[in-house]
Amino acid sequence: MFKMRVSVKKTVQWSFVLTTLYIASVHFFSKRSILSDRRPSLDRGERSWDKTNDVPARSPSRKDRVIQSLSQKRNKSVGYGNQETEHNINNLISDSAFIDNEKDRLEFQRNHERLLPPPEGVKQLNPSKILSGNRTLFTANNNFRKTLLSDIFIGMKTTERYHRQRLDILLETWVKRAKEETFIFTDEEDKEYKLKAGDHLIVSNCSARHSRQALCCKMAAMYDMYLESNKRWFCHVDDDNYLNVNQLVKLLNNYKHTDDVYLGRTSLSHPIEATDRNSPDLKKVKFWFATGGAGFCLSKALALKMKTYAGGGTFKSVCNRIRLPDDVTVGFISEVLLNTKLTQVKLFNSHLQSLWNIPPEKLSQQVTLSYGDKAKHKNIIKLLDGYFNDVEDPTRLLSLHCMIFPDEDVCKRKRPS
């Protein structure tokens, strides 16, 4: 009787195990059958299956084919300037049949920028040769549309008492070549120069004094206007600067506006020391700054990061924080608050340097030049052949302009003897 009970018990156990295995196998194979039924058969021309998304692999879209084609053109092109490729890309961007909405248009534009060759005069470097800091020059994997003059916002500070003394020569020379990009910030209305400069003469609500507060006020207005322009570069010059706009464009094409870039030239041989009055213990900080008298440029990426400290008039409060002028405050924000170091460019020149010491044959290579017009200590450039004499052109900037651009109307008044 006991043996029969044991035998029945084992039979029940084995029956339970076998039943469980049967149910599990039926469930497994039925699921595979359902999944296979869901997968459609491949259409004619579809040669593969996208295993990641479990769908038939689609053939490349027109957008994909265009990008692949342009990439091949770039690799085959000889030299850097391929105007045909750039023209074709720009046509595609505006083709509404190709790109249906603005979001896709912007996405494609970001993609195609990487396909364009670097601008003329920029060497294609090994990708491993990256410069120090958080900026890079063009490399094989770092190509984008070249910067044009129209991509640059040029702001100039002046004051009403210097309009006639300083602005006339600038309006006749380099400003004429960058009229749409240059904005002149002054402190009082002037009908005569409003006619000459039009809407590009900006009357700020700032003092006419040459004080820290007045300078910072004009810089704040200039920075806010730059933000509205949405341009790639923010460049500042003074009203005693000659700006070679061709050299400026050439310089900026060595850098990316999407990197944090601060370009200029110092007027000191050592970092300046300032007191940060916002720190609990009045901490002393040291940093470099680009003197405004030589001009400086900020990339769009860096300028946007500065918005917290400079936008909406907050720049003036940062000036008060360190009790120093506008150009020094820009250096403080960039180097101390945003940790972007100044990249020194010797092609920027101010009246604080020995301008007479620059070789005449190198003058046309400079980005900015200036002059010191004090009677006893004149500091002006030296030219081999001047278009105008010292009386007609005491700053020598008019003769310099005619040396670089001899075909301009202002230069036809007088030819070198």
DODREN-153698 format. One record per residue (C-alpha): x, y, z; residue in three letters. Coordinates in steps of 0.5 Angstrom, whole numbers. Example, Ala and Ser with C-alpha at 12.3 -4.5 7.8 and 13.67 -1.06 7.14 Angstrom:
! residues 2
+-------+-------+-------+-----+
|     x |     y |     z |   r |
+-------+-------+-------+-----+
|    25 |    -9 |    16 | ALA |
|    27 |    -2 |    14 | SER |
+-------+-------+-------+-----+
***
This chain:
! residues 417
+-------+-------+-------+-----+
|     x |     y |     z |   r |
+-------+-------+-------+-----+
|     0 |     0 |     0 | MET |
|     6 |     5 |     2 | PHE |
|     9 |     3 |    -5 | LYS |
|     3 |     5 |    -9 | MET |
|     3 |    12 |    -5 | ARG |
|    10 |    13 |    -7 | VAL |
|     9 |    12 |   -14 | SER |
|     2 |    16 |   -15 | VAL |
|     6 |    22 |   -12 | LYS |
|    12 |    21 |   -17 | LYS |
|     7 |    21 |   -23 | THR |
|     3 |    27 |   -21 | VAL |
|    10 |    31 |   -20 | GLN |
|    13 |    29 |   -27 | TRP |
|     6 |    31 |   -30 | SER |
|     6 |    38 |   -27 | PHE |
|    13 |    39 |   -29 | VAL |
|    12 |    36 |   -36 | LEU |
|     5 |    41 |   -37 | THR |
|     9 |    47 |   -35 | THR |
|    15 |    46 |   -40 | LEU |
|     9 |    45 |   -45 | TYR |
|     6 |    51 |   -44 | ILE |
|    12 |    55 |   -44 | ALA |
|    14 |    52 |   -50 | SER |
|     7 |    54 |   -53 | VAL |
|     8 |    61 |   -51 | HIS |
|    15 |    62 |   -54 | PHE |
|    14 |    59 |   -61 | PHE |
|     7 |    63 |   -61 | SER |
|    10 |    69 |   -60 | LYS |
|    16 |    68 |   -65 | ARG |
|    10 |    67 |   -70 | SER |
|     6 |    73 |   -68 | ILE |
|    13 |    78 |   -69 | LEU |
|    14 |    75 |   -75 | SER |
|     7 |    76 |   -78 | ASP |
|     8 |    83 |   -76 | ARG |
|    14 |    84 |   -80 | ARG |
|    13 |    86 |   -87 | PRO |
|    16 |    83 |   -93 | SER |
|    21 |    87 |   -96 | LEU |
|    19 |    91 |  -102 | ASP |
|    23 |    91 |  -108 | ARG |
|    29 |    95 |  -108 | GLY |
|    30 |    94 |  -100 | GLU |
|    36 |    90 |   -99 | ARG |
|    37 |    90 |   -92 | SER |
|    33 |    90 |   -85 | TRP |
|    34 |    95 |   -80 | ASP |
|    35 |    91 |   -74 | LYS |
|    36 |    96 |   -69 | THR |
|    29 |    99 |   -70 | ASN |
|    26 |    93 |   -73 | ASP |
|    24 |    96 |   -80 | VAL |
|    26 |    96 |   -87 | PRO |
|    32 |   100 |   -88 | ALA |
|    30 |   106 |   -92 | ARG |
|    34 |   108 |   -98 | SER |
|    38 |   115 |   -97 | PRO |
|    34 |   121 |   -97 | SER |
|    35 |   127 |  -102 | ARG |
|    38 |   131 |   -96 | LYS |
|    43 |   125 |   -95 | ASP |
|    45 |   124 |  -102 | ARG |
|    46 |   132 |  -102 | VAL |
|    51 |   132 |   -96 | ILE |
|    54 |   126 |   -99 | GLN |
|    55 |   129 |  -105 | SER |
|    58 |   135 |  -103 | LEU |
|    63 |   132 |   -98 | SER |
|    66 |   128 |  -104 | GLN |
|    66 |   135 |  -108 | LYS |
|    70 |   138 |  -102 | ARG |
|    75 |   132 |  -101 | ASN |
|    76 |   132 |  -109 | LYS |
|    77 |   140 |  -109 | SER |
|    84 |   143 |  -110 | VAL |
|    85 |   149 |  -106 | GLY |
|    81 |   152 |  -101 | TYR |
|    76 |   157 |  -105 | GLY |
|    71 |   152 |  -108 | ASN |
|    65 |   158 |  -110 | GLN |
|    61 |   153 |  -114 | GLU |
|    60 |   148 |  -108 | THR |
|    58 |   154 |  -104 | GLU |
|    54 |   157 |  -109 | HIS |
|    50 |   150 |  -110 | ASN |
|    49 |   149 |  -102 | ILE |
|    46 |   156 |  -102 | ASN |
|    41 |   154 |  -107 | ASN |
|    39 |   148 |  -104 | LEU |
|    38 |   151 |   -97 | ILE |
|    33 |   156 |  -100 | SER |
|    30 |   150 |  -104 | ASP |
|    23 |   150 |  -101 | SER |
|    22 |   143 |  -105 | ALA |
|    28 |   140 |  -101 | PHE |
|    27 |   143 |   -94 | ILE |
|    20 |   144 |   -92 | ASP |
|    20 |   148 |   -85 | ASN |
|    25 |   152 |   -82 | GLU |
|    27 |   147 |   -77 | LYS |
|    30 |   143 |   -82 | ASP |
|    33 |   149 |   -86 | ARG |
|    37 |   151 |   -80 | LEU |
|    39 |   143 |   -79 | GLU |
|    42 |   143 |   -86 | PHE |
|    45 |   149 |   -85 | GLN |
|    49 |   147 |   -79 | ARG |
|    51 |   141 |   -83 | ASN |
|    53 |   144 |   -89 | HIS |
|    58 |   149 |   -86 | GLU |
|    62 |   143 |   -84 | ARG |
|    63 |   141 |   -92 | LEU |
|    65 |   148 |   -94 | LEU |
|    73 |   149 |   -95 | PRO |
|    77 |   154 |   -90 | PRO |
|    78 |   161 |   -93 | PRO |
|    83 |   163 |   -97 | GLU |
|    90 |   164 |   -93 | GLY |
|    88 |   159 |   -88 | VAL |
|    93 |   153 |   -87 | LYS |
|    89 |   146 |   -86 | GLN |
|    93 |   143 |   -80 | LEU |
|    93 |   137 |   -77 | ASN |
|    87 |   135 |   -73 | PRO |
|    92 |   134 |   -67 | SER |
|    95 |   141 |   -67 | LYS |
|    90 |   145 |   -63 | ILE |
|    92 |   151 |   -60 | LEU |
|    92 |   152 |   -53 | SER |
|    86 |   155 |   -49 | GLY |
|    79 |   153 |   -52 | ASN |
|    80 |   156 |   -59 | ARG |
|    82 |   152 |   -65 | THR |
|    84 |   154 |   -72 | LEU |
|    81 |   151 |   -78 | PHE |
|    83 |   143 |   -78 | THR |
|    81 |   138 |   -83 | ALA |
|    75 |   136 |   -79 | ASN |
|    74 |   143 |   -77 | ASN |
|    71 |   147 |   -83 | ASN |
|    66 |   152 |   -83 | PHE |
|    63 |   158 |   -88 | ARG |
|    68 |   163 |   -88 | LYS |
|    67 |   170 |   -84 | THR |
|    65 |   175 |   -88 | LEU |
|    65 |   183 |   -87 | LEU |
|    58 |   183 |   -86 | SER |
|    58 |   178 |   -80 | ASP |
|    62 |   183 |   -76 | ILE |
|    59 |   188 |   -71 | PHE |
|    64 |   194 |   -71 | ILE |
|    63 |   199 |   -65 | GLY |
|    66 |   206 |   -64 | MET |
|    66 |   210 |   -58 | LYS |
|    67 |   218 |   -59 | THR |
|    65 |   224 |   -56 | THR |
|    61 |   231 |   -59 | GLU |
|    68 |   235 |   -59 | ARG |
|    72 |   230 |   -63 | TYR |
|    67 |   229 |   -69 | HIS |
|    70 |   234 |   -73 | ARG |
|    77 |   233 |   -71 | GLN |
|    77 |   226 |   -71 | ARG |
|    71 |   223 |   -75 | LEU |
|    72 |   226 |   -82 | ASP |
|    78 |   222 |   -84 | ILE |
|    75 |   216 |   -81 | LEU |
|    68 |   217 |   -85 | LEU |
|    72 |   218 |   -91 | GLU |
|    77 |   212 |   -91 | THR |
|    76 |   206 |   -87 | TRP |
|    68 |   207 |   -85 | VAL |
|    66 |   208 |   -92 | LYS |
|    68 |   201 |   -94 | ARG |
|    65 |   198 |   -88 | ALA |
|    59 |   203 |   -87 | LYS |
|    53 |   198 |   -86 | GLU |
|    57 |   194 |   -80 | GLU |
|    60 |   200 |   -77 | THR |
|    56 |   204 |   -71 | PHE |
|    59 |   210 |   -68 | ILE |
|    57 |   211 |   -61 | PHE |
|    57 |   219 |   -58 | THR |
|    54 |   223 |   -53 | ASP |
|    50 |   229 |   -56 | GLU |
|    46 |   230 |   -62 | GLU |
|    50 |   233 |   -68 | ASP |
|    46 |   234 |   -75 | LYS |
|    52 |   235 |   -79 | GLU |
|    54 |   228 |   -77 | TYR |
|    47 |   225 |   -77 | LYS |
|    47 |   227 |   -84 | LEU |
|    54 |   224 |   -86 | LYS |
|    53 |   217 |   -82 | ALA |
|    45 |   217 |   -82 | GLY |
|    42 |   212 |   -77 | ASP |
|    49 |   209 |   -75 | HIS |
|    51 |   215 |   -71 | LEU |
|    48 |   213 |   -64 | ILE |
|    47 |   218 |   -59 | VAL |
|    47 |   215 |   -52 | SER |
|    45 |   217 |   -46 | ASN |
|    52 |   218 |   -43 | CYS |
|    56 |   223 |   -41 | SER |
|    61 |   227 |   -45 | ALA |
|    66 |   227 |   -40 | ARG |
|    72 |   222 |   -41 | HIS |
|    71 |   218 |   -34 | SER |
|    70 |   211 |   -32 | ARG |
|    63 |   212 |   -32 | GLN |
|    62 |   215 |   -39 | ALA |
|    66 |   210 |   -42 | LEU |
|    63 |   204 |   -39 | CYS |
|    56 |   207 |   -41 | CYS |
|    58 |   207 |   -48 | LYS |
|    61 |   200 |   -48 | MET |
|    54 |   198 |   -45 | ALA |
|    50 |   201 |   -50 | ALA |
|    55 |   198 |   -55 | MET |
|    54 |   191 |   -53 | TYR |
|    47 |   191 |   -52 | ASP |
|    46 |   193 |   -59 | MET |
|    51 |   188 |   -61 | TYR |
|    47 |   183 |   -58 | LEU |
|    41 |   185 |   -62 | GLU |
|    45 |   184 |   -69 | SER |
|    46 |   177 |   -68 | ASN |
|    53 |   177 |   -72 | LYS |
|    59 |   173 |   -71 | ARG |
|    64 |   178 |   -68 | TRP |
|    64 |   184 |   -64 | PHE |
|    69 |   189 |   -65 | CYS |
|    71 |   195 |   -62 | HIS |
|    75 |   201 |   -64 | VAL |
|    76 |   208 |   -62 | ASP |
|    75 |   214 |   -66 | ASP |
|    83 |   215 |   -67 | ASP |
|    84 |   208 |   -70 | ASN |
|    85 |   206 |   -77 | TYR |
|    82 |   200 |   -78 | LEU |
|    84 |   195 |   -84 | ASN |
|    77 |   192 |   -85 | VAL |
|    80 |   187 |   -90 | ASN |
|    86 |   185 |   -85 | GLN |
|    80 |   184 |   -80 | LEU |
|    76 |   179 |   -84 | VAL |
|    83 |   175 |   -85 | LYS |
|    85 |   175 |   -78 | LEU |
|    78 |   173 |   -76 | LEU |
|    78 |   167 |   -81 | ASN |
|    83 |   164 |   -77 | ASN |
|    78 |   163 |   -71 | TYR |
|    71 |   160 |   -70 | LYS |
|    66 |   165 |   -67 | HIS |
|    63 |   159 |   -64 | THR |
|    69 |   158 |   -59 | ASP |
|    70 |   163 |   -54 | ASP |
|    75 |   168 |   -57 | VAL |
|    78 |   174 |   -54 | TYR |
|    83 |   178 |   -59 | LEU |
|    87 |   184 |   -58 | GLY |
|    93 |   187 |   -55 | ARG |
|    95 |   189 |   -48 | THR |
|    98 |   196 |   -47 | SER |
|   102 |   194 |   -40 | LEU |
|   108 |   189 |   -40 | SER |
|   104 |   185 |   -34 | HIS |
|    97 |   183 |   -32 | PRO |
|    93 |   189 |   -28 | ILE |
|    91 |   188 |   -21 | GLU |
|    84 |   190 |   -19 | ALA |
|    80 |   189 |   -13 | THR |
|    74 |   185 |   -13 | ASP |
|    69 |   189 |    -9 | ARG |
|    64 |   184 |    -9 | ASN |
|    68 |   179 |    -6 | SER |
|    67 |   178 |     2 | PRO |
|    75 |   180 |     3 | ASP |
|    76 |   185 |    -2 | LEU |
|    80 |   180 |    -6 | LYS |
|    85 |   182 |   -11 | LYS |
|    85 |   179 |   -18 | VAL |
|    90 |   179 |   -23 | LYS |
|    89 |   179 |   -31 | PHE |
|    90 |   181 |   -38 | TRP |
|    86 |   186 |   -42 | PHE |
|    86 |   188 |   -49 | ALA |
|    87 |   196 |   -49 | THR |
|    81 |   199 |   -53 | GLY |
|    86 |   204 |   -56 | GLY |
|    88 |   199 |   -60 | ALA |
|    81 |   195 |   -61 | GLY |
|    79 |   188 |   -59 | PHE |
|    74 |   183 |   -62 | CYS |
|    70 |   178 |   -58 | LEU |
|    67 |   172 |   -61 | SER |
|    59 |   171 |   -61 | LYS |
|    60 |   165 |   -56 | ALA |
|    64 |   169 |   -51 | LEU |
|    60 |   175 |   -52 | ALA |
|    53 |   171 |   -51 | LEU |
|    56 |   168 |   -44 | LYS |
|    58 |   175 |   -42 | MET |
|    51 |   177 |   -42 | LYS |
|    50 |   176 |   -35 | THR |
|    55 |   181 |   -33 | TYR |
|    54 |   186 |   -39 | ALA |
|    47 |   185 |   -42 | GLY |
|    42 |   190 |   -40 | GLY |
|    46 |   195 |   -37 | GLY |
|    49 |   191 |   -32 | THR |
|    56 |   192 |   -35 | PHE |
|    56 |   199 |   -31 | LYS |
|    55 |   195 |   -25 | SER |
|    61 |   191 |   -26 | VAL |
|    65 |   197 |   -28 | CYS |
|    64 |   200 |   -21 | ASN |
|    65 |   193 |   -18 | ARG |
|    73 |   194 |   -20 | ILE |
|    73 |   201 |   -21 | ARG |
|    76 |   201 |   -27 | LEU |
|    75 |   203 |   -35 | PRO |
|    71 |   199 |   -40 | ASP |
|    76 |   196 |   -43 | ASP |
|    79 |   193 |   -37 | VAL |
|    72 |   191 |   -35 | THR |
|    72 |   187 |   -41 | VAL |
|    78 |   183 |   -39 | GLY |
|    76 |   182 |   -32 | PHE |
|    69 |   179 |   -35 | ILE |
|    73 |   175 |   -40 | SER |
|    79 |   172 |   -36 | GLU |
|    77 |   172 |   -29 | VAL |
|    69 |   171 |   -29 | LEU |
|    69 |   167 |   -35 | LEU |
|    76 |   164 |   -35 | ASN |
|    77 |   166 |   -43 | THR |
|    84 |   168 |   -43 | LYS |
|    86 |   174 |   -48 | LEU |
|    89 |   172 |   -55 | THR |
|    95 |   177 |   -56 | GLN |
|    95 |   180 |   -63 | VAL |
|   101 |   184 |   -65 | LYS |
|    97 |   187 |   -71 | LEU |
|    93 |   191 |   -67 | PHE |
|    96 |   198 |   -65 | ASN |
|    95 |   204 |   -61 | SER |
|    98 |   211 |   -60 | HIS |
|   101 |   208 |   -53 | LEU |
|   106 |   204 |   -58 | GLN |
|   112 |   207 |   -62 | SER |
|   108 |   207 |   -69 | LEU |
|   114 |   211 |   -72 | TRP |
|   118 |   204 |   -71 | ASN |
|   113 |   200 |   -75 | ILE |
|   117 |   198 |   -82 | PRO |
|   113 |   202 |   -88 | PRO |
|   112 |   195 |   -92 | GLU |
|   109 |   192 |   -86 | LYS |
|   103 |   198 |   -85 | LEU |
|    98 |   195 |   -90 | SER |
|    99 |   188 |   -86 | GLN |
|    96 |   191 |   -79 | GLN |
|    89 |   191 |   -77 | VAL |
|    89 |   197 |   -73 | THR |
|    93 |   203 |   -73 | LEU |
|    93 |   210 |   -69 | SER |
|    96 |   216 |   -68 | TYR |
|    99 |   221 |   -62 | GLY |
|    98 |   228 |   -64 | ASP |
|   101 |   232 |   -58 | LYS |
|   105 |   238 |   -61 | ALA |
|   111 |   236 |   -57 | LYS |
|   111 |   228 |   -58 | HIS |
|   108 |   226 |   -64 | LYS |
|   107 |   219 |   -65 | ASN |
|   105 |   217 |   -72 | ILE |
|   107 |   212 |   -78 | ILE |
|   112 |   213 |   -83 | LYS |
|   111 |   212 |   -90 | LEU |
|   116 |   212 |   -96 | LEU |
|   111 |   215 |  -101 | ASP |
|   106 |   220 |   -98 | GLY |
|   100 |   222 |  -102 | TYR |
|    99 |   228 |   -98 | PHE |
|   104 |   232 |   -94 | ASN |
|   104 |   233 |   -87 | ASP |
|   100 |   239 |   -87 | VAL |
|    94 |   236 |   -91 | GLU |
|    95 |   229 |   -87 | ASP |
|    98 |   230 |   -80 | PRO |
|    95 |   224 |   -78 | THR |
|    98 |   220 |   -84 | ARG |
|    92 |   216 |   -84 | LEU |
|    89 |   219 |   -90 | LEU |
|    96 |   217 |   -94 | SER |
|    96 |   210 |   -91 | LEU |
|    89 |   209 |   -94 | HIS |
|    91 |   211 |  -101 | CYS |
|    97 |   207 |  -100 | MET |
|    92 |   201 |   -99 | ILE |
|    87 |   203 |  -103 | PHE |
|    89 |   207 |  -109 | PRO |
|    83 |   207 |  -113 | ASP |
|    78 |   210 |  -108 | GLU |
|    76 |   217 |  -110 | ASP |
|    79 |   221 |  -104 | VAL |
|    86 |   218 |  -106 | CYS |
|    85 |   222 |  -113 | LYS |
|    85 |   229 |  -110 | ARG |
|    93 |   228 |  -111 | LYS |
|    98 |   223 |  -113 | ARG |
|   105 |   222 |  -111 | PRO |
|   110 |   226 |  -114 | SER |
+-------+-------+-------+-----+
***
